[in-house]
Amino acid sequence: MTTTGLSPDTDTDVARVTEALGMITPRWNVRILLALSGRTQRYAELADKLPWLQSGQLHPKVRSLTDAGLLERAEHSPRHVTYGLTERGTDLLPVLPLIAKWADRFLEKPDTPTSAIENIEDSLALLTPRHATAILWVLKSRQETSARGLASIVIPDGYWTSIYPPLRQLVDDALVTTAGAGQPYRLSEAGDGLGGVFGAVSAWAAGRPLTQASQHPVWGHRDHAVRTGPQTQAAHPRSALATTAPARSAHHPAWQNLFSHTAPSHPKTALTAGGPGR
């Protein structure tokens, strides 16, 4: 069912990406996926890798990731149960370094060095507020648009001033910019730089190889490599995260040390917009 004024194909794409981001954005979900990236483990083994999470916090998250089709639970006997990544969960891992690279370039640098995982968590938190994905899609497609014009596309059945809260949040997060009241909105450099991230999430959600990310009809056809030289930094506050991160090396970004997964080379079943079949 169409939920925006976008074309049916684009509407479905936005819905898939929004749902995919919603699966992994909740706090600690990325860490759980990475903790299970090597082999299947018993619950106690997983809990040992995430000592800051109490069992009452960990179990609901494992269950939600299992329900989302990213983890699988195998009961070998009543006393022997293991958890591991599904094929879909494994295929998601190569998306994470792309988010980390975007964060290295655009996220505000705090006084205390942060880890790649913290940067991923902070980046995801910027992309998941309601209507954020659709707003970014429209601005990428149209270059610049008024608030009323955005509302007519993003929330065609709603009152148009409802576009302001998510739009202001995106401006505060330095993903969208405007010259002032009554002026059109457009993507900032950081917002435009999300092409590699959105292209990869879109490909994964549709069951396509991540090698097709650069061919995305809205976010593709552009060099998304990290450029050198002065960059505009996002001016949003970072989340309060519990893990103390090691300092980064200028020659060995943290994400390179954490991730070594390659993109899948064969298509998978698409994630159905509005709720995947599980």
C-alpha positions in Angstrom: 0.0 0.0 0.0 1.3 3.4 -1.0 2.1 5.6 2.1 3.7 8.6 0.4 3.2 10.6 -2.8 6.2 9.0 -4.3 6.0 6.6 -7.2 5.0 3.0 -6.1 8.5 1.6 -6.7 10.2 4.4 -4.8 7.6 4.3 -2.0 8.3 0.5 -1.6 12.0 1.2 -1.6 11.7 3.9 1.1 9.4 1.6 3.2 11.9 -1.3 3.0 14.9 0.9 3.9 12.9 2.5 6.8 12.0 -1.0 8.1 15.6 -2.3 7.7 17.0 0.6 9.6 14.4 0.1 12.3 15.6 -3.5 12.8 19.2 -2.6 13.6 19.0 0.9 15.2 17.7 -0.1 18.7 20.5 0.3 21.2 22.9 -2.7 21.4 21.5 -4.5 18.3 24.6 -3.8 16.2 26.8 -5.2 19.0 24.7 -8.3 19.3 24.9 -9.0 15.6 28.7 -8.5 15.6 29.1 -10.7 18.7 27.4 -13.5 16.8 29.3 -12.9 13.6 31.9 -15.7 14.1 30.0 -18.8 15.1 26.8 -19.9 16.8 26.9 -19.6 20.6 24.9 -20.4 23.7 23.0 -17.6 25.4 25.5 -17.6 28.3 28.5 -17.2 25.8 26.7 -14.3 24.1 25.9 -12.7 27.5 29.6 -12.9 28.5 30.5 -10.8 25.4 28.0 -8.1 26.4 28.5 -7.8 30.1 26.9 -4.3 30.3 23.5 -5.9 29.4 21.6 -7.7 32.1 19.8 -10.9 31.1 16.5 -9.0 31.3 17.8 -6.6 28.7 19.5 -9.0 26.4 16.9 -11.6 26.0 14.2 -9.3 24.5 16.7 -8.0 22.0 17.8 -11.4 21.0 14.2 -12.4 20.6 13.4 -9.3 18.5 16.3 -9.9 16.2 15.2 -13.5 15.8 11.7 -12.4 15.0 13.2 -10.0 12.4 14.9 -12.9 10.7 18.5 -11.8 11.5 19.2 -14.4 14.2 18.2 -18.0 14.4 17.6 -20.1 17.5 18.6 -23.8 17.3 17.4 -26.1 20.1 19.7 -29.1 20.1 18.2 -30.4 23.4 16.2 -28.9 26.2 19.4 -27.8 27.8 21.4 -27.0 24.7 20.2 -24.0 22.7 22.4 -21.9 20.4 22.0 -18.6 18.6 23.6 -17.5 15.4 23.2 -15.2 12.4 20.8 -16.2 9.6 21.9 -15.8 6.0 20.1 -12.5 6.0 21.9 -11.4 9.1 25.2 -12.3 7.7 24.5 -10.5 4.5 23.8 -7.3 6.5 27.3 -7.2 8.1 29.0 -5.6 5.0 26.6 -2.6 5.3 28.1 -1.7 8.7 31.6 -0.6 7.5 29.8 1.8 5.0 28.0 3.4 7.9 31.2 3.6 9.9 33.0 5.3 7.0 30.2 7.9 6.6 30.5 8.6 10.4 34.3 9.0 10.1 33.8 11.7 7.6 30.8 13.5 8.9 30.1 12.9 12.5 31.2 15.6 15.0 34.4 14.5 16.6 34.2 14.4 20.4 37.0 15.1 22.8 37.2 11.5 23.8 37.8 9.1 20.8 34.9 6.8 20.0 34.8 3.4 18.5 33.4 2.4 15.1 30.5 0.7 16.7 29.6 3.8 18.7 29.8 5.8 15.4 27.5 3.3 13.7 25.0 3.5 16.5 25.0 7.3 16.5 24.7 7.4 12.7 21.7 5.0 12.7 20.0 7.2 15.3 20.0 10.1 12.9 18.3 8.1 10.1 15.4 6.5 11.9 13.1 9.3 13.2 9.6 9.2 11.6 9.6 10.5 8.0 13.4 11.1 8.0 14.1 8.6 5.2 11.3 9.8 3.0 12.4 13.5 3.4 16.0 12.6 2.5 14.8 10.7 -0.5 12.7 13.6 -1.8 15.5 16.1 -1.3 18.0 13.9 -3.1 15.6 13.5 -6.0 14.5 17.1 -6.3 17.6 19.0 -5.1 15.6 21.5 -3.1 12.0 21.7 -2.0 9.8 23.9 0.2 8.4 22.6 3.5 4.9 22.5 1.9 6.2 20.7 -1.1 7.9 18.1 1.0 4.8 17.6 3.0 2.7 17.1 -0.1 4.9 14.2 -1.0 6.0 12.7 2.3 2.7 13.0 4.2 0.1 13.6 1.4 -2.8 12.7 3.7 -1.7 14.7 6.7 -1.7 18.3 7.7 1.3 19.9 6.0 2.8 21.6 9.0 3.4 18.2 10.5 6.5 18.1 8.3 8.3 20.7 10.5 9.3 18.5 13.5 11.2 15.9 11.5 12.5 18.5 9.1 13.9 20.6 11.9 15.4 17.6 13.5 17.2 16.8 10.2 18.5 20.4 10.1 19.7 20.2 13.7 21.5 16.9 12.8 23.2 18.7 9.9 21.7 16.4 7.2 19.5 19.1 5.7 20.1 22.8 5.3 18.1 25.9 4.5 18.9 29.6 4.0 16.2 30.6 6.5 12.5 30.8 7.2 10.4 30.4 4.1 13.4 29.3 2.0 13.6 25.8 0.4 15.4 22.9 2.0 18.2 20.8 0.5 20.6 18.1 1.5 23.8 19.2 3.3 27.1 17.7 2.3 26.6 15.1 5.0 23.1 14.3 3.8 24.2 13.9 0.2 27.1 11.7 1.4 24.6 9.1 2.6 24.3 7.7 -0.9 26.6 4.7 -0.2 24.7 3.9 3.0 21.2 4.1 1.6 22.2 2.4 -1.6 23.6 -0.6 0.4 20.7 -0.8 2.8 18.2 -0.6 -0.2 20.1 -3.4 -2.0 20.1 -5.6 1.2 16.5 -5.0 2.0 15.5 -5.9 -1.6 17.6 -9.1 -1.5 20.1 -7.8 -4.1 23.9 -8.0 -3.9 25.5 -5.0 -2.3 27.6 -4.6 -5.4 24.4 -3.1 -6.9 24.3 -0.3 -4.3 26.0 2.2 -6.7 23.2 1.6 -9.2 20.5 2.9 -7.0 18.1 5.0 -9.0 18.1 7.9 -6.5 21.4 7.5 -4.5 23.6 5.8 -7.1 25.7 7.0 -10.0 28.1 8.9 -7.9 31.5 8.4 -6.3 30.8 8.0 -2.6 34.5 7.5 -1.7 35.8 9.5 1.3 37.4 12.6 0.0 40.4 14.4 1.5 40.6 18.0 2.6 38.5 20.0 5.1 35.0 18.6 5.6 31.8 20.1 7.1 31.1 18.2 10.4 27.7 17.4 11.7 26.8 19.5 14.7 24.5 17.0 16.6 25.0 15.7 20.1 26.2 12.1 20.4 24.4 9.4 22.3 25.5 8.6 25.8 27.1 5.2 25.2 28.6 2.9 27.8 31.6 1.4 26.1 35.0 3.0 26.4 36.5 3.1 22.9 40.2 2.7 21.9 41.9 5.6 20.2 41.9 5.5 16.4 44.9 5.4 14.2 45.0 7.9 11.3 46.3 5.1 9.0 44.0 2.4 10.3 40.4 3.6 10.8 38.6 1.7 13.5 36.1 0.2 11.2 38.8 -1.6 9.2 39.9 -3.4 12.3 36.3 -4.4 13.3 34.9 -5.6 10.0 36.3 -7.9 7.4 33.1 -9.1 5.7 32.7 -9.1 1.9 29.5 -8.3 0.0 27.3 -11.2 -0.9 27.4 -12.2 -4.6 23.9 -13.6 -5.0 20.4 -12.2 -4.5 18.3 -13.1 -1.5 14.5 -12.9 -0.9 13.4 -9.3 -0.7 12.3 -7.7 2.5 8.6 -7.0 2.0 7.6 -3.4 2.7 5.2 -3.1 5.6 6.3 -6.2 7.3 8.5 -9.1 6.2 7.3 -12.6 6.1 9.0 -14.5 8.9 
